[in-house]
Amino acid sequence: MHVLRHPRNAILVGLVFVVIAIFYWAAPYFGNGHVDTAGLTLLGALGVAMGLMAYVLVAGSPRDR
């Protein structure tokens, strides 16, 4: 299965970090603590970067069958 036929696999890699960022925000928000917006921003950017890099790495790999 090549990533160009199924780009959702690369998107799922990035979504893992976005989901972690949501939990990272929700825990202090609902627990009346301090929300670290810098950490949220970096986790969100990391999710985008990891999804893009997973797509690039798989798309650039040879097609072995």
Summary of the structure (lengths in Angstrom):
residues: 65
radius of gyration: 15.4
end to end distance: 9.0
largest distance: 53.3
contacts: 160
relative contact order: 0.22
helix: 72%
strand: 0%
